[in-house]
């Protein structure tokens, strides 16, 4: 069955209006996937683990202006809350799978591990303390398809694959291309977004290809802030930050001999963004800002990813040797601000410092099939990974005493310039003892230089007892090593704590301050994953699946509660900290259990020779609970995780999500409608009010496109057509009326136009 991208119908005749070329969109019966198994590609209805497939064409057709937003409204297990006031979250824009943390999902590009962002989400938000992969460093134009494996796969692909694996495949055509321009804005006349891109394929010799992509995006800010009742005027900005992105991608493959080929890809992204934290009242520094002021935090982000490799055949084995490199750099600047400790001598703009992260992965994999055993396949491999992390201090004036308002500059007590390496060996095999019954298993041994070794495993089974039904089940263990960022990040930043604006110090776990407050060395997260499901293929273009899952995570890593009080203040003063009265650190404070189920239904049918209709439905339910919680050994009265921190971990994201989509293709026309219903979530409001349950919003997205002479396509659409906004915060008194955890955001209805030329 064809899913969303596969609902595009073929042309009727040369004299008829040009029709849409058929292309797979998401999880069609004819869709072959490679993620989840190192054997031959297989249909998504033949996989032991549930896999969703979204084509790049389907993503672009929906009019979303970045990859993360597109995945949120097309994949039922994917979530993307839009924090607006935290410079770390607003800059990196992280996302999650199955309600877990962003860094518990492994992201691959062309099957290679993608590097994490240098930025850690240290501000308040749904992902506080995580180290995400920034999806938006990859342009939608370069994406051929996205494969979402909804199952633990650490034994197959390495640490971090606890919630699942997202594999982003780049375009690999050797000819043809497209150019497009898109413009959109909100109904309020904000968020003006101009997006332009071009992609072209080239032949390298007879069988090779080079595919190049360039994309640029300029987005103006949105602001849903209202009148601040304290001052009788709008004092804040609350919405998407102002951003400018430039993205470049190259993907290539070239046979060198009959048995050996070279391949590689290169991705580059540059982003400039600016957002505003909380408003500073006139009393903060009346000599310079008698009416108060709103600091502005700018982020300059550079991101580079590269992969180069050789592959070939030898003695019946396929071998693959590759080197994958990733680099992320984020530099902060803060303006329209002041360091109150410096008085009138203070600058009003500061360099706030920077974070640097790099990763290099060398991989050798050997695999082969065995003719004597039907369906048997074996893969073995070795990997070496090196990671480097560095914090660059801000200008001295940015961190002296009180520090710059809005973003005190980085000033680690000791220089942060650290590295580690990890080596691993894995084996991955499968066999089909009888027709329709597949067994698979994998094991991986990993040894980290900073915390030791661990072995993970996975076992799975797929059985088709009848042509119309199949059963599948998996069991596995997983691992996520504490990132270098989580072990060594240190800063002081301004946040709302207990309803008051305060400087909050985040200290590395090995810092004497953290140890004095009850910190201990971080341990890796360990998981046990179980899933079972049924796949139905009754025919007539219809497929359905239903999967249950459970994920137990021990020693889950999180930022501790904001610790404060007389004892904390005394410890901070004893260690010379005078610019913060609140402290926190990373800790393995809890064991959690996430349970849920996911269902998909897809129907694709030709209604007439020149009309095709496709319908999809996806539903996911996710429930996370704390199974055990650690106590603070030094300050027993100060919990490592309080109510707000537990809420972020267990209920800060929607507990369920429903995605319904339909697409009709008739001759030169394509019309689509997508409904996304988010479940309820809960959080402690930033103002310090009691826990509030928020009803999940519903978004209706509409799009229509006309294709002229098989070369030009004009598309128009409306996102969030019903102009839905999140529930209002109870007790909010600063003019920022909505929660930052809401997955729909605060932009309301948005319109766009897109013109595409194919060549």
Order of alpha helices (4+ residues) and beta strands (2+ residues): beta-beta-beta-alpha-alpha-beta-alpha-beta-beta-beta-beta-alpha-beta-beta-beta-beta-beta-beta-beta-beta-beta-beta-beta-beta-alpha-beta-beta-beta-beta-alpha-beta-beta-alpha-beta-beta-alpha-beta-beta-beta-alpha-beta-beta-beta-beta-beta-beta-beta
